[in-house]
Amino acid sequence: MEQMVTVLNRLSEIEAAAVNVEKQSADEKRRIAKEYEQKTLDFDRELEARTEEKLKEINEKLKAEAEEELLKMRRETEQALEAMKKEYTQNHEKLVDELFHYIIGE
């Protein structure tokens, strides 16, 4: 009978150890899942920050290019206007005569 009690005690100890291992395994699994979730959140935040920074750089570059193109167009327009004014100043009498003759049909 004493052997039976010893075997039962031993089986009880083994079962308690198995339950303890199972609990530790579940705890470790939860810890790893939580760690993985945190790493995922950190990665997402970092990726979002890098993406936002890259978009900001691209927008600034595009804005600078647009401003540069606008300045170029303004300079070209001013040059064209100056050329037209110069042409008019130098040739306004001739232009008036040509227009007059065109209107009267000569």
Helices and strands as residue ranges (DSSP letters): H 2-104
